[in-house]
Amino acid sequence: MNHFLSIADHSTDELRHVLDVSFRLRSERESGRGNDPILAHKTLAMIFEKPSLRTRVSFQQAMIELGGHAIMLRDDEVGLGRREAPQDMARVLAGMVHGIMARVFEHQKLTDLAAVSPIPVINALSDLSHPCQALADAMTLIDEFGRDLSGKTMAYIGDGSNNMALSLAELSGKLGMNFIIAAPPGYELEQAAADRIMSHSPNMNLEMTHEPADAVRYADALYTDTWVSMGQESEADRRKRLFQPYQINNDLLATAPDHAIVLHCLPAYRGLEITDDVIDGPASRVFPQAHNRLHAQKGLLAVLMGGQ
């Protein structure tokens, strides 16, 4: 692995290796002895076009716990793609730091960075993909159901056209899972994306429906995300009305198997895509899922920058 821009770019073996390293590093941390400083004297540049809680803390803390350093670069400081071309920025940073993490609007900026960068470039979120979150989600599913997720079913309820739905569909295909999206008409996963995923994972069961109850009937995990992503604020009122039937609440959860868990990548807008009684209820794994962002990021950095 040279860069990490999307789940689709990597083989199942590569993804499993990152997850194995993540679990090992988590176990070391939880044992109380901490991790070896495998990133000593190495620095990660973190570029943020969008605000963040989990991404910033998980990457910065991961670098600290692995013996390295992180530098935060705000959009008003670097102006990625405006003040300075991504290609130029990559060449400059490559002579000063050992890795680049970027949380951006346009995915093209990441591909432009990676095209010329001799150091790893990591997608910490783009309009197309959120692969780092998907790694943490995989850890959470494995915590619940074991290392072999083959045949398990994830139901994604909400905006099937967003970056999280795409990354989870790609992840499900790589790990042998079934993936079902329940979304309003016009908000399904794009057919071109579905065809591309199926070409990589031809044995995958990938379904789309407009009925949330149909999606969750046999689901092992229910997943949702905000209905209004950053940059979509002008659509907020219309989206809230349109997506109201796609709320994960106790009524919907009652139609899923008793063992089903609930996931959300956060931030959650309580009372919209998910209710308090679900996110705080016994089926929720939302906060262990958030904590796994740290461990997944450590595994990824250890592989890309630490030779693990």
Backbone bond lengths (Angstrom), bond angles and torsions (degrees), N, CA, C in turn:
res aa  C-N    CA-C-N  psi(-1)  N-CA   C-N-CA  omega(-1)  CA-C   N-CA-C  phi
1 M - - - 1.461 - - 1.528 109.81 -
2 N 1.334 116.07 125.38 1.462 120.78 176.01 1.520 111.96 -100.38
3 H 1.341 116.29 -41.70 1.459 122.84 178.89 1.526 107.88 -132.92
4 F 1.331 116.12 172.73 1.460 120.96 176.79 1.520 108.07 -139.35
5 L 1.343 115.44 90.24 1.463 120.87 -176.19 1.515 112.51 -106.10
6 S 1.333 117.98 -29.66 1.456 120.93 177.68 1.519 109.38 -158.13
7 I 1.323 115.64 156.92 1.462 121.11 176.30 1.520 110.43 -60.50
8 A 1.322 116.33 -38.34 1.465 121.10 -174.89 1.519 112.81 -62.16
9 D 1.320 117.55 -22.82 1.472 121.08 -176.77 1.519 112.88 -73.27
10 H 1.324 118.00 -11.31 1.455 120.49 -168.25 1.528 111.80 -123.92
11 S 1.321 114.84 149.11 1.449 121.02 179.55 1.523 110.41 -75.40
12 T 1.315 115.46 163.98 1.459 120.32 175.19 1.521 110.89 -58.39
13 D 1.329 117.18 -41.08 1.466 120.32 179.96 1.522 111.36 -62.85
14 E 1.326 117.04 -41.56 1.467 119.79 179.00 1.525 110.96 -63.69
15 L 1.312 116.95 -43.66 1.461 120.57 -179.88 1.529 110.52 -65.81
16 R 1.330 116.74 -41.59 1.463 119.41 178.94 1.527 110.69 -64.53
17 H 1.313 117.14 -34.74 1.463 119.45 178.15 1.522 110.70 -64.37
18 V 1.327 117.12 -45.26 1.472 119.97 177.25 1.524 110.12 -59.55
19 L 1.327 117.09 -42.73 1.461 120.62 179.88 1.527 110.94 -65.02
20 D 1.327 117.70 -40.14 1.464 120.81 178.49 1.530 110.73 -60.69
21 V 1.338 116.23 -43.89 1.457 120.23 178.60 1.531 110.12 -64.96
22 S 1.333 116.21 -40.23 1.472 120.51 178.91 1.519 111.35 -60.32
23 F 1.326 116.68 -45.92 1.464 119.57 179.09 1.527 111.28 -64.83
24 R 1.324 116.89 -39.09 1.465 119.48 179.54 1.521 111.16 -63.12
25 L 1.333 116.31 -44.91 1.456 120.20 179.93 1.526 111.39 -66.69
26 R 1.329 116.83 -35.85 1.466 119.70 176.90 1.521 110.85 -64.50
27 S 1.344 116.04 -42.66 1.466 119.83 179.25 1.518 111.74 -62.40
28 E 1.331 116.00 -40.56 1.467 119.75 177.59 1.524 110.28 -61.89
29 R 1.315 116.62 -44.20 1.465 120.55 179.95 1.517 111.06 -62.37
30 E 1.340 115.60 -45.15 1.463 119.79 -176.51 1.526 112.16 -70.69
31 S 1.341 116.82 -19.95 1.466 119.57 177.68 1.518 111.96 -73.25
32 G 1.325 116.42 -15.05 1.449 120.89 179.31 1.507 114.96 96.08
33 R 1.352 117.00 -7.78 1.464 118.12 -177.62 1.520 112.21 -93.37
34 G 1.317 117.27 -12.03 1.462 120.04 179.28 1.517 112.13 77.87
35 N 1.314 114.86 179.24 1.463 121.72 -177.66 1.518 111.65 -100.16
36 D 1.316 115.84 153.04 1.453 120.19 172.76 1.532 109.61 -65.73
37 P 1.324 117.93 149.35 1.472 121.12 -177.60 1.530 111.80 -79.07
38 I 1.322 116.06 64.95 1.467 119.92 -174.21 1.522 112.57 -72.05
39 L 1.337 117.15 -13.03 1.469 119.99 176.33 1.526 111.55 -112.73
40 A 1.319 116.44 25.97 1.471 120.73 177.22 1.520 110.26 -57.74
41 H 1.320 115.09 136.69 1.468 123.38 178.52 1.536 112.18 68.24
42 K 1.335 117.60 17.30 1.460 120.77 176.33 1.525 109.83 -116.55
43 T 1.325 115.01 148.88 1.462 121.24 -174.62 1.520 109.98 -130.18
44 L 1.325 115.24 138.23 1.457 123.19 175.70 1.519 109.43 -107.68
45 A 1.332 117.59 125.39 1.459 122.09 172.29 1.521 108.13 -87.47
46 M 1.338 117.39 127.39 1.459 122.33 -177.11 1.531 109.33 -114.82
47 I 1.321 116.61 111.32 1.467 122.68 -177.59 1.525 108.84 -100.23
48 F 1.326 116.91 125.15 1.461 121.50 -177.53 1.526 110.90 -121.66
49 E 1.335 116.19 110.03 1.458 120.52 166.79 1.526 110.56 -88.14
50 K 1.345 116.33 -22.70 1.457 121.90 -179.53 1.524 109.24 -119.38
51 P 1.330 117.25 148.35 1.469 119.41 177.13 1.516 110.79 -67.04
52 S 1.332 115.54 161.39 1.454 119.42 -175.75 1.513 110.71 -159.60
53 L 1.328 115.59 147.63 1.461 121.84 167.61 1.520 109.38 -109.58
54 R 1.355 116.44 -65.91 1.458 121.20 -175.03 1.522 112.68 -63.39
55 T 1.337 117.26 -41.64 1.460 119.51 -177.37 1.520 111.27 -64.57
56 R 1.322 116.47 -46.74 1.460 118.27 -177.97 1.531 111.35 -65.71
57 V 1.319 116.08 -49.52 1.459 118.91 -175.74 1.528 110.93 -65.71
58 S 1.329 116.86 -41.85 1.470 119.06 -176.33 1.522 111.25 -66.03
59 F 1.324 118.32 -44.25 1.464 119.95 -179.44 1.525 111.58 -70.13
60 Q 1.333 117.00 -43.40 1.457 118.64 -178.31 1.528 110.69 -66.92
61 Q 1.333 116.57 -43.57 1.458 119.43 178.87 1.520 111.13 -66.69
62 A 1.331 117.15 -36.22 1.466 120.55 177.57 1.529 110.52 -59.95
63 M 1.330 116.83 -45.83 1.463 120.02 178.61 1.525 111.10 -62.06
64 I 1.324 117.29 -41.69 1.462 120.61 179.78 1.529 110.60 -62.52
65 E 1.336 116.52 -47.20 1.460 119.90 -175.42 1.525 112.23 -70.18
66 L 1.338 117.07 -21.66 1.464 120.61 177.26 1.533 111.78 -97.14
67 G 1.331 116.38 10.40 1.457 120.89 172.30 1.506 115.52 89.86
68 G 1.355 117.94 6.18 1.452 121.06 -177.43 1.518 113.08 -105.51
69 H 1.313 115.22 -162.69 1.463 122.55 -177.89 1.525 108.89 -135.15
70 A 1.336 115.76 158.07 1.461 121.41 176.76 1.524 109.09 -135.27
71 I 1.321 115.44 140.98 1.463 122.31 177.42 1.525 107.74 -117.62
72 M 1.338 117.33 123.14 1.464 121.03 177.70 1.515 109.50 -89.07
73 L 1.327 116.05 130.41 1.460 122.87 178.76 1.520 108.38 -121.36
74 R 1.334 117.11 110.18 1.459 121.24 -179.90 1.521 111.02 -77.77
75 D 1.315 115.56 156.65 1.460 120.45 -178.05 1.522 111.52 -61.17
76 D 1.340 117.74 -35.52 1.468 118.88 -179.49 1.525 111.85 -71.93
77 E 1.322 116.95 -11.74 1.461 120.61 177.34 1.524 112.29 -91.55
78 V 1.331 116.82 -38.83 1.467 119.09 -172.70 1.522 113.73 -107.67
79 G 1.341 118.33 -28.58 1.460 120.91 178.04 1.521 112.95 56.22
80 L 1.324 116.73 54.26 1.458 121.74 -177.34 1.530 110.63 -57.45
81 G 1.330 115.68 119.71 1.453 120.80 179.70 1.512 113.98 84.77
82 R 1.335 117.52 -5.49 1.468 121.02 177.97 1.529 109.33 -119.67
83 R 1.316 115.89 -65.79 1.466 119.47 178.11 1.522 111.23 -72.29
84 E 1.329 114.62 -33.29 1.466 119.01 -176.13 1.524 109.36 -146.11
85 A 1.315 116.72 135.01 1.459 121.68 179.89 1.524 109.89 -64.60
86 P 1.348 118.27 142.48 1.459 119.85 178.32 1.524 113.34 -54.18
87 Q 1.352 116.88 -38.92 1.463 120.27 -179.30 1.524 111.44 -62.96
88 D 1.338 116.24 -40.00 1.465 119.80 179.04 1.523 110.85 -68.99
89 M 1.326 115.10 -40.61 1.461 118.85 -179.35 1.520 111.03 -63.63
90 A 1.321 116.95 -41.01 1.461 120.30 179.37 1.517 110.84 -61.36
91 R 1.320 117.36 -42.91 1.468 120.87 -178.78 1.525 111.30 -66.61
92 V 1.332 116.99 -37.06 1.462 120.24 178.57 1.529 110.30 -67.82
93 L 1.327 116.32 -51.02 1.466 120.09 -176.52 1.519 112.15 -63.91
94 A 1.328 116.81 -32.91 1.462 120.11 -177.99 1.524 112.34 -62.90
95 G 1.315 116.83 -22.51 1.460 120.22 178.00 1.513 113.26 -89.27
96 M 1.338 117.09 -0.95 1.465 120.47 -175.18 1.520 113.79 -126.16
97 V 1.351 117.55 -32.98 1.463 121.01 -176.82 1.527 109.02 -126.39
98 H 1.314 115.89 -177.36 1.469 120.24 -172.38 1.529 113.39 -116.28
99 G 1.323 117.02 -4.49 1.450 121.36 177.96 1.510 110.15 -165.62
100 I 1.346 115.91 154.78 1.464 122.15 179.95 1.527 108.10 -126.29
101 M 1.314 116.31 125.59 1.453 122.53 171.49 1.518 107.46 -114.43
102 A 1.343 117.14 132.02 1.465 119.38 -177.77 1.520 110.32 -134.77
103 R 1.321 115.59 134.62 1.468 124.38 176.24 1.526 106.04 -115.27
104 V 1.319 116.19 107.31 1.464 120.72 -164.72 1.527 110.96 -131.21
105 F 1.324 115.30 170.63 1.454 121.13 170.86 1.531 109.81 -82.81
106 E 1.338 117.45 -63.09 1.459 121.51 -174.59 1.528 111.51 -87.26
107 H 1.321 116.06 124.55 1.467 121.28 179.71 1.525 111.59 -61.08
108 Q 1.326 117.14 -29.07 1.457 120.71 -178.21 1.522 111.84 -57.99
109 K 1.316 117.53 -31.36 1.467 120.06 178.58 1.529 110.83 -62.20
110 L 1.328 116.85 -36.33 1.462 120.48 178.04 1.527 111.25 -68.42
111 T 1.331 115.92 -43.27 1.461 118.06 179.85 1.520 110.31 -66.50
112 D 1.339 117.63 -33.63 1.468 120.52 176.62 1.526 111.18 -67.03
113 L 1.335 116.83 -40.38 1.463 120.35 176.27 1.524 110.66 -61.96
114 A 1.332 115.68 -49.24 1.470 120.54 -174.76 1.517 112.62 -67.98
115 A 1.340 116.98 -27.92 1.465 120.52 -175.15 1.522 112.53 -61.53
116 V 1.337 116.74 -28.58 1.471 119.57 -176.38 1.521 112.76 -119.85
117 S 1.337 117.29 -3.32 1.462 119.44 -172.21 1.529 111.94 -85.46
118 P 1.329 117.20 125.23 1.471 120.39 174.33 1.525 112.61 -81.35
119 I 1.343 117.35 -5.81 1.462 121.80 177.05 1.524 108.17 -111.18
120 P 1.338 117.95 157.72 1.466 120.37 -175.63 1.522 112.83 -61.10
121 V 1.324 115.76 139.84 1.458 123.78 172.36 1.525 107.28 -115.51
122 I 1.325 115.93 129.78 1.464 122.27 -176.44 1.516 109.76 -117.95
123 N 1.314 116.03 130.53 1.460 122.12 175.48 1.522 108.79 -83.44
124 A 1.332 116.54 108.21 1.459 121.35 177.66 1.519 111.67 -92.85
125 L 1.294 118.22 2.64 1.466 128.74 172.28 1.517 107.92 149.04
126 S 1.334 114.44 136.37 1.456 121.52 171.50 1.511 107.82 -143.61
127 D 1.330 116.66 175.32 1.457 119.54 178.26 1.520 112.01 -63.18
128 L 1.320 117.47 -21.89 1.463 121.87 -177.18 1.519 113.12 -93.78
129 S 1.330 118.26 -35.80 1.458 119.45 -164.29 1.524 111.71 -152.18
130 H 1.336 115.29 149.98 1.470 121.27 174.92 1.533 108.19 -135.93
131 P 1.334 117.02 67.48 1.465 120.00 -171.57 1.519 114.38 -69.50
132 C 1.330 118.52 -29.01 1.465 119.64 -179.96 1.522 110.78 -67.36
133 Q 1.332 116.94 -38.45 1.454 119.79 175.07 1.521 110.37 -63.67
134 A 1.323 116.89 -39.97 1.466 120.37 -179.42 1.522 111.38 -62.00
135 L 1.330 118.30 -36.39 1.469 120.37 176.30 1.527 111.18 -61.86
136 A 1.329 116.71 -43.76 1.465 120.28 177.76 1.520 110.87 -64.30
137 D 1.328 116.57 -36.76 1.459 120.27 177.75 1.522 110.90 -64.68
138 A 1.330 116.47 -39.74 1.465 120.05 177.36 1.529 110.42 -61.19
139 M 1.316 117.38 -42.84 1.456 120.33 177.26 1.528 111.07 -59.04
140 T 1.325 116.19 -42.24 1.460 121.01 -177.82 1.517 110.92 -66.20
141 L 1.324 117.07 -40.58 1.462 120.75 177.17 1.530 110.88 -65.29
142 I 1.333 116.47 -40.94 1.463 120.12 178.75 1.524 110.69 -65.98
143 D 1.332 117.33 -38.51 1.464 120.49 175.12 1.525 111.02 -55.63
144 E 1.315 115.65 -37.96 1.469 120.88 -174.63 1.521 112.90 -84.24
145 F 1.340 116.36 -41.69 1.469 120.53 -167.77 1.530 114.43 -118.01
146 G 1.334 118.05 -2.52 1.452 120.49 179.89 1.516 112.55 96.49
147 R 1.349 115.61 169.34 1.463 120.88 -172.32 1.524 113.47 -64.28
148 D 1.328 117.50 -31.38 1.458 120.51 -179.02 1.523 109.38 -94.13
149 L 1.323 115.80 106.52 1.468 121.07 -178.57 1.528 112.16 -96.32
150 S 1.317 117.01 7.70 1.462 120.67 -178.49 1.524 110.29 -56.13
151 G 1.320 115.42 131.23 1.452 120.89 177.20 1.510 115.00 84.79
152 K 1.329 118.68 -11.37 1.455 120.36 175.39 1.534 109.16 -70.91
153 T 1.325 115.68 156.07 1.458 120.67 -174.99 1.520 110.69 -123.13
154 M 1.331 115.44 127.49 1.453 121.46 173.53 1.526 108.85 -108.23
155 A 1.320 115.91 130.78 1.461 121.74 176.09 1.520 108.65 -110.08
156 Y 1.319 115.19 120.25 1.466 120.62 178.02 1.519 107.96 -101.00
157 I 1.338 116.47 124.05 1.454 122.23 -174.70 1.529 108.77 -114.84
158 G 1.321 117.03 117.31 1.467 119.61 177.77 1.507 111.90 137.19
159 D 1.327 116.35 -134.98 1.462 122.03 -175.59 1.523 109.79 -82.27
160 G 1.325 115.83 97.98 1.457 120.69 -178.16 1.504 114.39 -74.95
161 S 1.334 117.43 -3.08 1.467 120.37 -179.35 1.518 112.43 -97.37
162 N 1.340 118.06 1.78 1.466 118.00 -174.04 1.523 112.59 -90.49
163 N 1.318 115.61 176.24 1.467 121.34 -174.25 1.525 112.63 -65.76
164 M 1.328 117.23 -31.83 1.455 119.76 -178.64 1.519 111.06 -71.16
165 A 1.313 116.85 -41.69 1.464 120.10 178.48 1.519 110.88 -61.11
166 L 1.330 117.07 -42.66 1.463 120.53 179.76 1.521 110.97 -63.78
167 S 1.326 117.75 -46.61 1.465 120.68 -178.66 1.524 111.28 -63.44
168 L 1.325 117.15 -39.14 1.464 120.19 179.13 1.516 111.82 -69.36
169 A 1.330 117.23 -36.89 1.464 120.26 175.93 1.525 110.10 -62.96
170 E 1.333 116.51 -43.70 1.465 120.31 178.06 1.528 110.64 -63.05
171 L 1.322 116.59 -43.96 1.461 121.21 179.65 1.527 110.88 -61.64
172 S 1.323 116.75 -44.38 1.457 120.92 -178.94 1.521 110.60 -59.62
173 G 1.325 116.02 -42.97 1.457 119.62 178.31 1.516 112.50 -62.01
174 K 1.325 116.89 -42.19 1.467 120.86 -178.86 1.528 112.09 -66.97
175 L 1.342 116.59 -31.03 1.460 120.32 -174.88 1.527 112.79 -101.97
176 G 1.329 116.98 7.92 1.455 120.65 175.43 1.513 115.01 77.84
177 M 1.319 116.94 20.83 1.454 121.18 -179.12 1.529 111.56 -92.76
178 N 1.333 115.23 159.05 1.451 121.84 168.99 1.524 108.63 -86.35
179 F 1.326 116.85 147.06 1.462 120.23 -178.32 1.522 109.07 -137.28
180 I 1.329 115.31 125.37 1.459 121.62 -178.53 1.524 108.50 -125.44
181 I 1.317 116.90 130.42 1.461 122.56 177.23 1.523 108.92 -109.77
182 A 1.326 116.64 128.76 1.457 122.06 169.34 1.517 107.51 -110.91
183 A 1.318 116.44 114.07 1.459 122.02 -175.64 1.518 109.74 -143.52
184 P 1.328 117.90 155.92 1.459 120.11 175.35 1.529 110.68 -65.68
185 P 1.322 117.62 155.87 1.470 119.76 175.51 1.524 111.14 -53.47
186 G 1.308 115.50 132.91 1.460 120.95 -179.04 1.508 114.11 93.51
187 Y 1.335 117.03 -7.02 1.464 120.90 -178.53 1.523 111.39 -122.66
188 E 1.325 115.90 23.14 1.463 120.53 176.00 1.528 110.06 -75.89
189 L 1.316 115.10 164.18 1.461 120.70 169.65 1.523 108.48 -58.08
190 E 1.322 116.94 133.16 1.462 119.55 -178.50 1.519 110.32 -59.66
191 Q 1.341 115.23 140.85 1.458 119.83 -176.21 1.520 111.55 -61.22
192 A 1.336 117.02 -36.35 1.464 119.47 178.78 1.523 110.99 -62.66
193 A 1.333 116.64 -38.45 1.462 120.51 177.97 1.519 110.43 -68.27
194 A 1.325 116.91 -41.97 1.465 120.35 178.58 1.529 110.72 -62.47
195 D 1.331 116.34 -41.99 1.471 119.92 179.07 1.519 110.94 -63.41
196 R 1.319 116.87 -39.45 1.472 121.32 -179.91 1.527 110.24 -65.94
197 I 1.325 117.21 -42.67 1.456 120.91 178.42 1.522 110.65 -62.70
198 M 1.328 116.26 -43.73 1.460 120.01 -179.62 1.524 112.06 -66.48
199 S 1.330 117.20 -30.09 1.462 119.30 177.83 1.521 111.10 -67.63
200 H 1.351 116.99 -29.93 1.460 121.51 178.11 1.526 111.41 -84.29
201 S 1.342 116.25 -30.59 1.467 121.54 -176.25 1.521 108.42 -131.81
202 P 1.341 117.04 72.14 1.466 120.31 -171.34 1.515 114.78 -64.40
203 N 1.316 118.72 -20.08 1.463 121.06 179.78 1.528 112.86 -91.22
204 M 1.311 116.25 3.03 1.460 121.07 -176.94 1.527 110.98 -73.63
205 N 1.330 116.13 143.44 1.459 122.25 171.41 1.521 108.09 -96.57
206 L 1.326 117.30 102.30 1.458 124.02 -179.40 1.523 108.17 -115.00
207 E 1.324 116.69 117.43 1.458 121.32 -176.12 1.522 110.45 -125.79
208 M 1.327 115.36 154.93 1.459 122.06 174.28 1.514 108.91 -134.18
209 T 1.323 115.57 138.56 1.455 121.20 -179.74 1.522 108.97 -144.71
210 H 1.334 116.30 164.48 1.458 121.12 174.04 1.523 111.46 -101.01
211 E 1.346 116.91 0.31 1.463 121.70 -174.74 1.531 110.94 -111.88
212 P 1.331 118.13 108.64 1.467 119.89 -179.72 1.524 114.00 -56.78
213 A 1.340 117.67 -39.89 1.466 119.90 -178.26 1.523 111.27 -63.14
214 D 1.328 117.26 -35.94 1.466 120.21 177.26 1.524 110.80 -66.08
215 A 1.333 116.33 -36.62 1.466 120.44 -177.25 1.522 112.35 -68.41
216 V 1.325 117.36 -36.60 1.467 119.92 -171.38 1.525 113.04 -94.79
217 R 1.328 118.18 -4.45 1.474 121.03 -171.50 1.528 112.46 -56.51
218 Y 1.315 117.63 -37.49 1.466 121.13 -179.29 1.530 111.32 -119.57
219 A 1.316 117.35 20.67 1.469 121.17 -173.74 1.523 112.15 -80.59
220 D 1.319 114.93 140.75 1.457 121.33 171.74 1.527 111.20 -88.31
221 A 1.328 116.43 -26.57 1.458 121.26 178.88 1.523 109.27 -140.44
222 L 1.337 115.55 134.37 1.465 122.30 173.03 1.519 107.50 -104.99
223 Y 1.307 116.63 134.77 1.468 121.01 -174.89 1.525 108.59 -131.31
224 T 1.325 116.36 138.07 1.454 120.11 173.19 1.518 109.93 -142.08
225 D 1.311 114.60 167.45 1.463 122.94 -179.28 1.519 106.76 -144.12
226 T 1.313 116.95 170.68 1.458 120.36 177.69 1.524 111.30 -57.81
227 W 1.312 115.72 146.04 1.466 120.61 176.58 1.523 111.70 -79.75
228 V 1.332 116.26 -19.25 1.470 120.56 -176.64 1.519 108.26 -126.86
229 S 1.319 117.05 101.17 1.460 121.40 -179.69 1.517 110.73 -81.72
230 M 1.340 115.55 166.04 1.464 120.23 177.25 1.519 109.87 -58.92
231 G 1.338 115.30 130.32 1.455 121.50 -176.11 1.514 113.48 98.51
232 Q 1.352 116.79 -8.35 1.470 121.21 -178.97 1.527 111.62 -110.98
233 E 1.327 117.50 17.05 1.461 120.90 -173.52 1.523 112.65 -58.93
234 S 1.317 117.85 -32.13 1.468 120.52 -179.58 1.523 112.19 -67.68
235 E 1.333 117.12 -17.95 1.460 122.07 179.97 1.527 112.18 -97.99
236 A 1.319 117.97 6.32 1.461 121.20 -167.77 1.525 112.72 -58.61
237 D 1.321 119.14 -49.83 1.459 121.05 -175.10 1.523 111.06 -63.43
238 R 1.308 117.06 -44.29 1.460 120.42 -179.34 1.527 110.73 -65.24
239 R 1.323 116.69 -43.12 1.456 120.30 -179.56 1.535 111.27 -64.16
240 K 1.304 117.92 -40.34 1.466 120.56 -179.64 1.521 110.79 -61.37
241 R 1.326 117.43 -40.47 1.468 120.15 178.23 1.527 110.76 -68.35
242 L 1.323 116.12 -44.04 1.455 121.21 -175.23 1.522 112.48 -67.02
243 F 1.336 116.47 -37.70 1.460 120.71 -173.69 1.529 113.33 -92.53
244 Q 1.311 119.55 -2.34 1.455 120.80 -176.68 1.537 113.02 -53.50
245 P 1.335 119.70 -40.13 1.476 118.64 178.12 1.533 113.73 -67.73
246 Y 1.330 117.68 -6.79 1.463 121.90 -176.93 1.528 111.81 -104.77
247 Q 1.294 116.40 19.12 1.464 121.36 176.28 1.529 110.24 -71.02
248 I 1.330 116.36 137.70 1.461 119.97 171.02 1.527 107.86 -87.52
249 N 1.324 114.62 108.83 1.457 121.78 -179.87 1.535 108.16 -131.56
250 N 1.299 116.57 -178.82 1.458 119.37 -176.58 1.527 112.42 -65.39
251 D 1.313 117.16 -30.96 1.464 119.47 178.12 1.524 110.29 -64.43
252 L 1.336 117.12 -44.96 1.462 119.74 179.00 1.528 110.53 -68.37
253 L 1.317 116.66 -42.20 1.464 120.35 -179.39 1.527 110.89 -60.84
254 A 1.323 117.01 -32.25 1.468 120.70 -179.23 1.521 112.27 -66.75
255 T 1.336 117.46 -20.21 1.469 120.02 178.42 1.528 112.27 -86.58
256 A 1.332 117.79 -7.74 1.465 122.48 178.12 1.521 109.59 -89.71
257 P 1.326 118.93 164.52 1.474 121.02 175.21 1.530 111.32 -57.64
258 D 1.310 116.29 152.90 1.467 120.54 -176.57 1.524 112.77 -59.93
259 H 1.346 116.78 -29.03 1.467 119.49 -175.87 1.534 112.80 -86.45
260 A 1.318 117.92 -1.99 1.471 120.88 -173.92 1.527 111.06 -63.78
261 I 1.329 114.73 141.23 1.467 120.90 176.27 1.530 109.34 -108.67
262 V 1.327 115.42 163.32 1.467 121.91 -178.54 1.523 108.93 -119.12
263 L 1.330 115.74 133.44 1.461 122.88 -179.97 1.526 110.00 -125.14
264 H 1.322 115.03 151.31 1.476 122.12 176.65 1.522 106.06 -154.24
265 C 1.326 117.16 133.08 1.463 119.90 -175.64 1.525 113.45 -78.97
266 L 1.333 118.48 -9.95 1.464 124.10 177.91 1.539 111.70 63.09
267 P 1.321 118.99 150.63 1.458 126.22 3.33 1.525 112.53 -72.45
268 A 1.323 115.70 145.55 1.461 121.62 179.86 1.518 110.03 -98.90
269 Y 1.302 115.88 139.58 1.457 122.07 174.02 1.529 106.50 -102.52
270 R 1.311 113.70 89.87 1.456 121.60 -173.76 1.531 110.41 -59.84
271 G 1.313 115.00 135.52 1.452 120.81 -177.32 1.510 113.23 89.80
272 L 1.346 117.13 -7.52 1.458 120.99 174.13 1.524 108.03 -106.70
273 E 1.346 118.21 -94.04 1.466 119.26 -175.48 1.530 112.98 -71.96
274 I 1.327 116.72 -18.42 1.469 120.49 -179.72 1.519 108.71 -150.48
275 T 1.323 116.65 146.41 1.458 120.64 -178.55 1.522 110.80 -96.30
276 D 1.326 115.14 160.15 1.462 120.54 179.81 1.521 111.87 -58.07
277 D 1.339 116.67 -42.59 1.456 118.57 -174.57 1.516 112.62 -68.32
278 V 1.338 117.89 -20.01 1.458 120.26 175.60 1.526 111.05 -87.34
279 I 1.321 117.51 -49.59 1.470 119.21 -176.02 1.528 111.15 -65.90
280 D 1.341 116.94 -27.12 1.457 120.69 178.45 1.529 112.00 -101.58
281 G 1.331 116.64 6.13 1.449 120.69 -174.31 1.513 113.88 -91.83
282 P 1.330 116.91 -179.27 1.467 121.07 -173.77 1.520 114.75 -68.81
283 A 1.333 118.24 -21.24 1.469 120.32 179.35 1.522 112.51 -83.75
284 S 1.318 116.87 -13.40 1.464 120.38 -175.39 1.521 111.66 -74.08
285 R 1.334 114.60 134.21 1.466 121.88 169.93 1.522 109.25 -121.66
286 V 1.322 116.61 24.36 1.467 122.06 -170.59 1.521 111.74 -64.45
287 F 1.327 118.02 -39.18 1.464 118.42 -175.03 1.524 112.83 -83.59
288 P 1.330 120.52 -37.64 1.474 118.57 166.74 1.528 111.97 -59.22
289 Q 1.317 116.54 -35.49 1.465 121.44 176.17 1.526 110.28 -60.61
290 A 1.341 116.89 -44.26 1.466 120.59 177.67 1.522 111.01 -63.91
291 H 1.332 117.38 -40.70 1.462 120.38 179.49 1.527 111.17 -63.93
292 N 1.327 116.60 -32.31 1.463 119.51 179.08 1.524 112.96 -67.48
293 R 1.329 118.33 -14.21 1.459 118.94 173.03 1.530 110.38 -57.28
294 L 1.329 117.38 -41.72 1.461 120.46 178.87 1.520 110.68 -60.10
295 H 1.302 116.94 -48.47 1.460 120.93 -174.01 1.534 111.05 -69.93
296 A 1.333 116.60 -39.39 1.466 119.66 177.57 1.518 111.18 -65.22
297 Q 1.328 116.98 -40.09 1.459 120.08 178.15 1.524 111.27 -65.83
298 K 1.323 117.38 -37.58 1.456 119.95 177.56 1.522 110.80 -63.16
299 G 1.321 116.46 -44.29 1.465 118.98 178.33 1.508 112.33 -61.83
300 L 1.330 116.22 -43.05 1.457 120.57 -179.81 1.528 110.96 -63.92
301 L 1.313 117.48 -46.94 1.465 120.85 179.52 1.519 111.45 -64.38
302 A 1.343 117.18 -38.13 1.461 120.62 178.96 1.520 111.53 -62.88
303 V 1.335 116.54 -36.83 1.469 120.12 179.10 1.522 110.95 -75.05
304 L 1.336 116.88 -47.65 1.469 120.29 -173.80 1.532 112.31 -74.87
305 M 1.318 117.72 -36.60 1.462 120.93 -172.72 1.526 113.19 -114.09
306 G 1.342 117.40 -15.22 1.454 120.11 -174.82 1.503 115.30 -114.21
307 G 1.327 117.03 2.45 1.453 119.97 177.03 1.508 115.22 67.84
308 Q 1.319 117.55 21.77 1.471 120.38 -177.83 1.525 110.68 -78.13
